Amino acid sequence: MALKLSAPVGDKKRITKADPKKNEKFKPVQNKPADVELVQLMLVANGFRVDVNGKCDTVLIKNIREFQKKKLGFKKPDGIVDPDAKTWKAGLPKLSAMISANAKLELYEVFEGGKKKLVSKKDYEAGLNALKREVLSKAVKMHSEAECWVDICNGFEKTRQAQDGLVNALVEFSVSVVNSDTNPPWDDILKARSEASTLKALAGAASPDWRRVQKQDQKATKAYNKAVKSFKKFIEARIGTAGGIVTGLEVVRDTSFAAVETYMTARLVMTKGMSPAKAGMIAASSVEALKSGAGQFGEYVAGNKVTWDGAAKKVFIDSFIAGLAGAAGGKLGDKLSKGLASQLAKHVMPKLSGSISTKAGELFFKRFLGSDAGQAMVVSALKETIGLMKPLIEKGQPPKLKDVKDAVTKTLLAGIMTHASVKALDYFTKNLPGKGEAFLKTIMAPKIMESMRKELCVLYGAKTFDELAAKHAGAIYVRVATSVSEKSIEKAALIAVSASDGSQSAAQLQKLANDELRKDAELRKKIQDMIRSEFARVAKKLPAPAN
């Protein structure tokens, strides 16, 4: 950096008079941005807190006067720094020392609060890591909430299809008929989940593209905020409608109990901030106790033999099993999902349309089972297992954890191939070789060749380069793609799959893999070497230039 001013900086209304005896003349104050920035740096080097932005304002002029007063003892400081004059020369030594010290550091230019400043490499990397944690935390929060909404809505859809029994299906039918706003807002919540998932993948990369992260953050936040409003409206509609049905006694006995459970679950989620699993556990066990108690009272009224001990035991067991099934989502899911990844990979990998390494498969299922979608699947299998084991529990023979694990594993394996995440993985592996090779051939190789244009023009001349590129570029791209694709694509796929949590579509997985190919420095170097070699090979066949 040249430490020399081209023109004066500071107050344009100069109060200092030139000394004619010394043949002194002052140049007009111009406040050129580059000069202003130098003066600002000089003041910073001398201990003043000044923004380095190339703009001269009243604050800067005030600081110049303060410097002149303290450093030079001016009784009437004019607030102007003239080139090679007293003020500039007084501040120059410390500015030179600061510039020399900074030259030994690796500095980065950043913007903070709309202002530009220089920071050390250590501070820059610490800032990036803090930003990464902040964005990832936000993405995880939005994605987790969206998964929660999806689980709740899936439960409603499952009930509507009579998978939870005809009575509960009648409840859902009654609620939806009374108020159409009780239909799940699928479009909004699925978009929120997808955008948050993409944000997680981009921010979680080893070297995030922060421009893309920022753009995706805006999209994900917008989708999330819209989904929050839609889901709140949906839940409030369900609370009001289910509550009205119960109050008006518009449904029969068993359907009323199911409506009470629906109403209670939604109410606990909205008013107490409970997780759906905890709210479901409390609602299920409470309503089951009411239902069982009413059933025992009915037996007594009908004249059947009912004892206090027997009735109490029946009410307890019924409410316990209902509560256990509800509690599965909050307490048992995580334990049961551990150790299942290798079993799922072993079962699924041979059935995929394409091929991918066992390591990648295990990584995928490990991430998937740790996600909200995987947990929901484990919980669903656990609830089914608890229902099947109800007769043993009623006889006082609770199953061992190993028996529960084995039963849950069998249930998961039975339906895993139809799960959306595995379908996405299947489609991704099936099309991975072709799509990866196409990406190398049509996008990556041409961009790399274009970046080498200057180098190749120096070797062969611009005219020869253009002629060779026009005739042979397509064939070169094909040779590049076919010769380097398999190993590099598999490596990129491994990273993409390991970054997935099961909520990404096949297209998103392929996009992650393509991004990894683009960032692979070793692959880029290999492609550059092949392009040089191909150009040298075809250039030899050109006729020698005429003398």
N, C-alpha and C positions, 0 to 999 in steps of 0.2 A: 504494500500500500504506500503510495507517494504521500508524504506528510508535508504537503505544501498547498496553501490556499491560492486560488486564482483570483479572488476578489474579496472585499470586506464582507463580514457577516455581523448582523446585529441590528441596532436601532437605526432606521433610515433618516431620522432627524438628528443629525450629528451636532453635538453641542461644543465639541472641541474645535478650536480654531487652528488652522495651519500656521506654522511659524515661517514668515517670509524670509527671515534672516538665514534660516537653514535651507532655504529653497524647498520647503516642505509642501507637498501636495497630497490631498486625500482623494482616492478613487471613490466613486459612488458605491454605496452599499447595495449589493445585488442579491444576496441570500440565495445563491445557487444551491440546490439540494445536496450536491456532493461536498461543497464547502461547509454547509450547515452541519452535515453529518460528521465531518472532521472536527469541528468545534465542539459538537456534543460529545464526541469520544474523548476529546481533550479534557473537558470538564469532568467526565466520568473518571478518567485516569487520575484527576486531582481531587477526587473524593466527593464530587457533587452528584446528586441523584437526578439524572436527566434522561428523558426518553430519547433514544437514538432513532429518529424517524425522518431526518432531512428537512424538517419544517421549522422555520423560525417564528416563534410566537412571543408573547409578553413574558411567559415563564422563562424561556431561554435568555431573553435580554436581561431579565432580573438576575439570573444566575451569572451571566457575564459580568455585570456590574459588581456582584458580590465577590467574584473572583478577583476583579481588578482592585477592589477595596482591601481585601484580606491579603492577597499575594503581592500586590504592587504598591499598596498604600495610597492609591489615588483618592484625593479628597472629593473630586467630582468625576466619578467614573462615567464614561459615556456609553457603556454597553455595546461597544463595537470591537471586533477583533480584526485588525488590519493585517494583511500578509507581511511577514517578516518584521512586524512591529513588536513593541514591548509585551503586549498581552499574549500574543501568539508564542513568542520566544520564552516567556515565563512558564507557559503550560506545556511546551513541547517535550522537555526531558522525560516527564512522567508518562506522557502519551507514547513516546518512543519505547520506553521500558515496558509498558503494557502491551504494545503491539508485538514486541520481541517475545514476551512471555507467552502470549496467545499463539504465536507461530509455532511454539513447541507443543502446543496442545492440539488435539483433534477436536475442532469446534463444529457445531451444527447451528444453522440459522432456523429458528422456530418462531411461530406466532402465538402469542398468549394474550388473551383479552383484546385481540385486534392489533396488538403491538409487536413489532419485530425485536427479537433479542438473540444473542449468542449464548449457547450453553455447551458444557463439556460433553465428551462422549459418554462418560459415566452418568451424568445427569440426564442426557438424552435417552439412553437406554433404560434408565430407571423410570423416566416419564412414559416411555413406550410400554414398559411392563405394567405400569399402573393403569394406563389406558386400556391395555389388553384385558386386565383383570376386571376393570369396570364394565367394558362392553360385554365380555363373556358372562359376567354376573347378571347383567341386564337381559342378555339373550336367554340364559338358562331360566331366569325368572319368567320371562314371557312364554318360553316354550313349555315350561312345567305347568303354568296356568292353562295354556291352551290344551295340553294333554289332559288335564283335569276336566276341562269342559268337554273334551271329546269322550272321555270315559263316562261322564254323567249322561251325555246325550246317547251314547251307545247303549247304556243301560235302559234308557227310555225306549229306544228303538227295539231292543231285544224283548222288552216287555210287550211292546205293541204287537210283536210277531208271535206272542203266546209262548215264548221260550221260558217264561217264568210262571206259566200256568194261565188258564183261561180267565180266572178271576182278575188277575192283575192286568191282563190284556183288556178286559172290560173297563177297568179303571182308566187306562190310557185312552181308550176309545171315548169314554164319557168326557174326559178332560178336553180332548182335542175337538170334540163336537161342540162343547159349550164355548170354547175359546180357541180360535185358530192361531192366536199368538203363542200358544203353548207348543207349537211345532219347533224342534231344535233349529237354531240359526246355523246350519251346517256350512254354508258358503263362507261366512265371516270367520268362524272359529278354525276351519281347515286352512284358510288363507293365512290367518295369524300364526298357526302352528308351522306352516311351510316356510313363511318368511323368517320366523324366529330360528328355525332349524338351519336355514341358509346362513343367517347371521352368525350362528354358533360355529358353523363350519369355516366361514371366512375369517372370523376373529380368532379361532382356535388354531389356525395354520401356524407352522413354525415361523414363517416370515410373512405376516399379513400384508395384503395390498390395502393400505389404509384409505385410499380413495374409494375403492370398492366397498370397504367396510362401512365408511361413512354414508355412502349412498344406500347400502342395504339397511343400515341402522334406521335411516329415515323411513324406508319402506316398511320395515318390520314394526316400528313404533306406530306408524299410521294404521297398519292392519290390526295391531294389538288393541289400540284405543277404540277402533270401530267394533272389534269383537267384544270388548268389555261392555260397551253399551248394549250390544245385541243380546249378550248372554244375561246381563242384568235384567233387561226387559223380559226375556224369556222366563227366567226364574221367578220374577215378580208376578208374571202372568200365571205361572203354575201355582204359586202360593195362594193368590187370590181365587183362582178357579177351584183348586182342590179344597180350599177352606170353605168356599161357597157350597160345594157339593156336600161336604160333611155336615155343615150347618143346616142345609135344607133337606137333609136325609133323602137325596134324590137317587140313591143307589141302595141295593140290598145289603144284608148283614156282612158277608165276607168281603164284598167289594168296598164297603164302608171302611173296614179295617185296613185294606190295602190303600185306600185314599188317605186315611189318617197317616199311614207310614210315609206316603209320598209327600204329604203336606209337612209332616214333622221334619223329614230329611232336608227338604228345601229351606224350611224355616231356620233350622240350625246352621246350615251353610251360610245363609244370608245375614242373620241377625247375630250369631255368635262367632262367626269367622272360623267355624270348624272345617276340617278337611272332609270331603265327601265320605271317606272311609269311616271316620269317627262318627259323623252324623248318622250314617247308615247303620252303624253298629247300635247306637243308642235307640234310634227309631225302631229298628227291627226287633231288638230284644224287648223294648217297652210294649210295642204293639202285640208281639207274640204272647207276652204275659197277659195282656188284656184279653186276647182272643182265647188263649188256653183257659184262663179263669172263667170266661163266659161259657166255654164249652163244658167245663166241669159243673158249673151251676145248672146248665141245661140238663146234664145227666142226672143231677140230683132232683130237679123238678120232674123229670120223666119217671122217677121212681127207681132208677138204677142204683146199684150199690156203689156209694161214693164215700171214702173215708177222708178225714182231714189230712192224714199223712200222705195218702195216695194222691190226693188232689194237689197238695203242695209240691210233691215230687214231680208230678206231670207238668205243672206250670213252670217249675224251675228248669227242667230238662228242655222243654220247648223254647223258653226264652234264652237259655244258655246256648243252644245250638244256633238259634237265629243271631245272637250276639257274636258268637264265634265266627260265623260266616261273614258278618259285617266287619269284625275286627281283623279279618285276614288281610285286608288291604293296608292296614296300618302297622301290623306287627309281624306277620309271618312271611310276607312276600319276599323281602330281601334275603332272608336266610335260605329260603327254598330255591331262590334263583341262583345262588352260589353253586358252582360245580356242574350246572346244567349246560354251560356253553359247549364243552367238548362233546357231550352226548348229542346235543342238537346238531353240531357241526358234523359229527360222524354219521348221523342219520340223514342230514339234508344234502351234504356235499355230493354224494354219488347220484342224487336225483336232479341236480341242476342241469339245465340245458347246455351251459358252457362249463369251462373248467377254471378253477381258481385254487390257489394253494390252500392247504389245510390250515396253515398259520393264519392266512387272511380270513378264512371261515370262522376260526375260533375267536379271532379278534372281533369280528362282526357280531357274533352271538354274545360275546362278553359285554360289548357295548350295548347291544340291544336289550339284554336282560337287565342291565342296569338302568335303562331308560324308563320313562313313565309308561310307554306302550308295552314294553316287555314285562314290567311289573304288573300292569293290568291283566296281561295274558296269564301270568303265574297266579295272580289272585283269582281269576275266573276259574282256572283249573283247580285251585285249592278249595274254592267254594263248592264246586261239583264233587270233589273228593269228600268233603265234610258231609254233604248231603247223602252220599252213598254209604258213609260210615255211621249214619244216624242210628240204625238198629243196634250196632255194637255199643254206642254211647248210652243208649237207653237201658241196655242190660248191665251197665256199669263196667264195660270193658273198653276203655278209651284206647285208640290205636297208638302205636309207637311212632316217633317222628320218622323213623326209617320207612315204615309202611306208608305214611303220608307222602314222603318224598317219592317213593317208587310209584305210587298211584298218580301223583301230579306229573311225574316225568312221562308216564304212559299217555296221559291225557294231552300233554303238550305235543308229544311226537305225533299223536293221531291227527292233530289239526294244524301243525306248523306250516305245511306246504301251501295251505290256502291263506295264510296270513299275508297281509299287504306288504310287509317288509321283506318277506322271503320271495314273494312274487317280484318285487323290485330287484332284489339281488339276483334272482334267476334271469330276468330280462337283461340286467346289466352284464352278467357273465356271458350270456349267449351272444350279445352283440359287441362285447369288449374288443375282440381282435379286429373286427372290421372297422368299428368306429374309431378305435385308437389309431389304426393304420391310416384311415382317412384323414384324421386330424393332423398326423405327421406329414402326409402327402399334400394336403390342400391348404393348410394354414401355417404350420410351424416351419417346414422346409422352405416354402417361398419367402416367408418373412426373414428367415436367417440369410437366404441368398441375397435378398434386397439389402440387408445390413452389411453384406460383404461386397457390395457393388464397387465402392471406392477402391478396395484392395484389389479386386479382380480387374478393374479398369487400368490400374497401374501396371499389372502384369501383362495384360493382353491388349490394352487400348479400349476405349469406349465403344468404338465401332465393332470390334471383334466380340467384345462382351455382349453387346446387344444382339449380334448375329447368332452367337452360340446359345444365348438365353432363349431366343425366339425358336430355334430349331430343336434344342435338346433339353430345355428346362423340365418339360413334362416327364421325360424318361429319367432324368436325374432325380426328380422328386420320388418317382416310383421306386428306383433302386435304393434311395435313402430310406424310404419307409419300410420296404421289405427286408432290408438288411439289419436295421437296428430296432425294429418294432417289438419283437416278442419279449425279450428280457426287460426292456424299458417300460413297456406297457404293463407287464406283470408287476413291476416295481411300483409304478404309479397307482395301479389298482389296489395293491396292498395298503398304500398310504391312504387312499380314498376310502376304502372299506373300514380301515381302523379308525378313521375320523368320523364314520357314520354312527348314528345311534338307532338306526332302524326306522327313522321317520322320513328319510330322504327317498325320493323317487329314483327310478333308474336313470332318468335324465340328469338329476342332480348328482348322482354318483359318477356318471360319465363326465360331467363338468368338473367335478373335483379331481378326477383322474387326469383330464386334459390340463388342468392348472398345474398339477404335479409334473407332467411332461414338460410344460413350458418352463418351469422353474429348475429343471434338472440340468445343472451346469455341465456335468459329464456328458450327457446326451447332446447338449448343444455343441460342445467341442467336437464330439464324434461326427455330427452332421456337418459342421464346418470343414473338418478334414476330408470328409467324403466329397463335398462340393468342390474343394480345391483339386482333389484327385480326379474327379470326373471332368472338370474343366481342362486339366492338363492332358487328359487322355483324348478328348475330342479335339483339342487345339492342335495336337500333333498331326491330325489328319487334314488340317487346312493346307491349301497350296501355299508354297513359299511366296512371299511378296516379290514383285518384279523389281529389278534393279533400276 
